[in-house]
Amino acid sequence: MRTPRSRLLPPLVAFAALLGAAAPASTADKRPNVVIILADDAALMDFGAYGGEARTPNIDALAGRGALFTQYRASPLCSPSRAMLLTGMDAHLTGIATIPEVLPKEQRGKPGYKMALEPGVLTLADRLRAQGYRTIMAGKWHMGEAASEMPQAHGFDRSFALAASGADNWDDRSYMPYYKDAPWFEDGVETSLPEDFYSSRFIVDKAIKYLAETDPAKPFFAYLPFQAIHIPVQAPRQFIDRYKGRYDQGWEVLRKARHQRAQALGLIPQGAPLAALPPDFRAWNSLSAQDRALYAARMEVNAAMLEAMDFHIGRLIQHLKASGQYENTIFIVSSDNGPEPSRGDDNAMLSVFQRLTGYHIGADNMGGPGSWGFIGPEWAAAAATPGAWFKFYATEGGIRVPLIMAGPGIAPRRVTSPAMITDIAPTVLEWLKVDPQASAGKPITGRSLMPVLSGAAESAYGPDDARAVEVSGNSALYLGDYKITRSVPPVGDGRWRLYNLARDPGETTDLSASAPAIMRRMLSEYAAYTKRVGVLEMPKGYDSMVQVNRNVGARLLSNYPWLYGVLGGFLLTFVALIWLALRGVRVLMRRRTAQ
């Protein structure tokens, strides 16, 4: 097991950066560069600019010189959000309607559910490369598992991509039993990681390296989807130490503090009710003192992982400033969905996997190599405040996330216009004066936010323009001030509910019974949406956690086939014990009958 090294910029990359600083980018092509930075599982208020506790000065500086969106929504899960971000299309039209980990067998291979980008679906990289841009990416891909489905097949000149939903941040290994290994690909060829690896540092190193290796006469599009703050939550010790004691008062205190800051910052109206708690929420004081210390430390690592990501984003910014490209670069910063509620201490299969792979969930070296960090549902719900619930669900805590856009021509401002993750690609294209019709791909379904960014319009959506998302039965539709939402088990009950978000952004008061006409209209809009994009109904009795366990269990046995023998031995022993017990009962009954 490796120990993280203190140096943050390897010599080779530092040398490349110096070369870039010594040789400013060519002035042959004045079109703006584009950098899209995607955090993983960051909540609306996680960045400092949105009131979070983590130190994110570089992201905050971009927010200070650009547009900070307060009414932006992604999808509840990572792969659909990534597909919508890069294509400008609803996820069902891209082939990535959900993630493979929760996909039921009834939907496998169906149109929209093939778990890879389908033919005719173009990414921003496809469209911009056709316009003479050089295109690079480094980080989490999670839109296909085969080499032929990696970024090089979707418009990227250079790429270092993780095919899985996540991986270790210190080592070249998987983080969950669904994956045997950490499937990293460079330019479509499966590869391994260097010995001195930390994910956020590595992603920026690769971006700088690819910029040095591609044609400087061309503008660039860089896509940097970070692993922060997806599980396992891990960070360098120097960042973790800065948050010592910050979360010792527990999740109820954090929840109330974020709710108050959200009102002070105008993210929700003054006096808006606090979001409802998910079921089975544990009270902080119900934990033992040892467990409270453990959970507080996990949240410290979570904040540190955010700061570490921001630190390395700052290195990229400094490189672009040194090479004369910063002022002519568009920056877009967002998150794919709300915070991750999964625990690492309540699942038997995960415990088996942790033992097989040497992971631990204890206090020793928390956040370092070998530590399988997580924050759990209570911290996730607190972090998602002022929204309700968290990732996986189309509640506000699961899909209302940060969005920052900064770059040439964008004045500092707060944007209250509704915005969807499908709107980013058409916004970039209009910003760069690229006609989406110039490429022969399937049509974009999102809309450009440029009229809002330029000040020509207050909103990109009119009062009668519906916006919808659906992932594995978890659904939401917005119309004006209203929203309907449905959450499936295990946390949800499958019922539709209606909320007025202008008054109740925490989704505390269901209006479906008191406003039946609005409810009917919105359900009709949702039915039209599902028909338009090809949403499939979930199988009867679908429970996302049951499906995860089923899919993961199958993969665990496939990844570790020798477990069949172990489980078979256990099963035979169990059957033998039952047989012996029944035989003993029969013998005893015969003796009693004979007496």
BELKA-V734451 format. One record per backbone hydrogen bond with DSSP energy under -0.5 kcal/mol. NH is the residue of the N-H (numbers start at 1). CO is the residue of the C=O. If there is no record, write none. Layout:
BEGIN
<<NH;CO> <NH;CO>>
END
This chain:
BEGIN
<<14;10> <15;11> <16;12> <17;13> <18;14> <19;15> <20;16> <21;17> <22;18> <23;19> <25;323> <26;216> <33;328> <34;220> <35;330> <36;222> <37;35> <37;332> <38;36> <38;224> <39;37> <39;334> <40;228> <41;39> <44;400> <45;383> <46;43> <50;47> <51;48> <52;47> <54;46> <56;54> <60;56> <61;57> <62;58> <63;59> <64;60> <65;61> <66;63> <67;405> <68;413> <69;67> <69;403> <70;415> <71;415> <73;419> <74;399> <75;336> <81;77> <82;78> <83;79> <84;80> <85;81> <86;82> <87;83> <88;84> <93;90> <94;90> <94;91> <95;91> <96;91> <97;112> <102;99> <103;100> <107;104> <108;104> <108;105> <109;113> <110;107> <113;110> <115;95> <116;95> <117;143> <118;94> <121;118> <122;120> <124;86> <126;154> <127;123> <128;124> <129;125> <130;126> <131;128> <132;129> <133;128> <134;219> <136;221> <137;158> <138;223> <139;160> <140;225> <141;162> <142;162> <149;146> <150;147> <153;150> <154;151> <155;152> <156;151> <157;135> <157;155> <158;135> <160;137> <161;185> <162;139> <163;161> <163;183> <168;173> <173;171> <174;180> <179;176> <183;181> <184;182> <184;191> <185;161> <186;189> <187;159> <187;185> <189;186> <190;188> <191;184> <197;195> <199;169> <202;198> <203;199> <204;200> <205;201> <206;202> <207;203> <208;204> <209;205> <210;206> <211;207> <212;208> <213;209> <214;210> <218;215> <221;134> <222;34> <223;136> <224;36> <224;222> <225;223> <226;38> <226;224> <230;227> <233;373> <234;232> <235;367> <239;236> <240;236> <241;237> <242;239> <243;240> <244;241> <246;243> <248;245> <250;247> <254;250> <255;251> <256;252> <257;253> <258;254> <259;255> <260;256> <261;257> <262;258> <263;259> <264;260> <265;261> <266;263> <267;262> <268;262> <272;269> <276;506> <281;278> <286;283> <287;284> <292;288> <293;289> <294;290> <295;291> <296;292> <297;293> <298;294> <299;295> <300;296> <301;297> <302;298> <303;299> <304;300> <305;301> <306;302> <307;303> <308;304> <309;305> <310;306> <311;307> <312;308> <313;309> <314;310> <315;311> <316;312> <317;313> <318;314> <319;315> <320;316> <321;317> <322;318> <323;319> <324;321> <325;320> <326;320> <328;325> <329;326> <330;33> <331;406> <332;35> <333;404> <334;37> <335;402> <336;39> <338;398> <351;347> <352;348> <353;349> <354;350> <355;351> <356;352> <357;353> <358;354> <359;354> <360;370> <366;363> <368;365> <371;368> <372;360> <373;371> <376;342> <377;341> <379;375> <380;376> <381;377> <382;378> <383;379> <384;380> <385;382> <387;384> <389;276> <391;339> <392;76> <393;390> <397;388> <398;395> <399;395> <400;396> <401;72> <401;399> <403;69> <404;333> <405;67> <406;331> <410;407> <411;409> <413;66> <415;68> <416;414> <419;71> <421;73> <423;420> <424;421> <426;422> <427;423> <428;424> <429;425> <430;426> <431;427> <432;428> <433;430> <434;429> <435;433> <436;434> <438;435> <439;436> <442;120> <445;88> <446;88> <452;449> <453;449> <454;450> <455;452> <456;451> <457;451> <465;462> <466;464> <467;478> <469;476> <471;474> <474;471> <475;473> <475;486> <476;469> <477;484> <478;467> <479;482> <482;479> <483;499> <484;477> <485;497> <486;475> <487;495> <489;542> <492;488> <494;487> <497;485> <499;483> <501;481> <501;499> <502;481> <503;500> <504;500> <507;504> <510;508> <511;498> <515;511> <519;515> <520;516> <521;517> <522;518> <523;519> <524;520> <525;521> <526;522> <527;523> <528;524> <529;525> <530;526> <531;527> <532;528> <533;529> <534;530> <535;530> <542;539> <544;489> <547;543> <548;544> <549;545> <550;546> <551;547> <552;548> <553;549> <554;550> <555;551> <556;552> <557;553> <558;554> <559;555> <560;556> <561;558> <563;560> <564;561> <565;561> <566;562> <567;563> <568;564> <569;565> <570;566> <571;567> <572;568> <573;569> <574;570> <575;571> <576;572> <577;573> <578;574> <579;575> <580;576> <581;577> <582;578> <583;579> <584;580> <585;581> <586;582> <587;583> <588;584> <589;585> <590;586> <591;587> <592;588> <593;589> <594;590> <595;591>>
END
